[in-house]
Amino acid sequence: MLLRLSVVLALLWMATLESFGGSTDSIGARDVPDFSRDIRPILSENCFQCHGPDKETRKAGLRLDTRDGIFEERGGYHPVFPGDLDASELYSRITSSDEDERMPPKASNRSLSEAQIDLIRRWIENGAPWNQHWAYIPPVRPDVPTEIPKDFRATNPIDHFVAQKLMEVGLSQSERASKETLLRRVSLDLIGLPPSPAE
């Protein structure tokens, strides 16, 4: 019995370690890298010092912190040409074997890891999608679901979304809470203590 328990615990421990021991990359190998989540941090850490917003320190007039700067045609080349690694000067520079051409330069004491280069490669190969920062994307009001069960208590539009999700996962609506239960919840939320018996 003790041996079985030990084996089960060992298997559970290994499964737990495996679930936490996966890749440390922010995305999986099949996913398209996200500019804001995956690419911008790499460029910010390694490139913006010389090719960022500061006009005084910017080299070659190249900005890699703006959409126009990354994709614009620059006299016969593009820093990034979506979908084409060979036409993307950025990729050519970060993978160059020539020390004088390779970016970031050796003098900067910065270098890209193979994982970072792979992220940039996959981003360019997948069309270099540029996501605007979430703060600049106007919110879109979704259409309120109309098909909900007749017996579902819906008092406002949010209830329709809840009903739709409950239907998707095969659950039903809970019974309405009693006034005592609601009072207890409100009291715990507002003051952190249950109501007194008199209340």
ABEGO torsion letter per residue (X at the ends): XAAAAAAAAAAAAAAAAAAAABBABABBAABBBBAAAAAAAAAAAAAAAAABABAAABBGGBBAABAAAAABBBGGBBABBBGBAAABAAAAAAABABAAABOBBAAAGBBBBAAAAAAAAAAAAAGGBBBBBAAABBBBBBBBBABBBAABBBABAAAAAAAAAAAAAGBBBBBBBBAAAAAAAAAAAAAGBBBBAAX
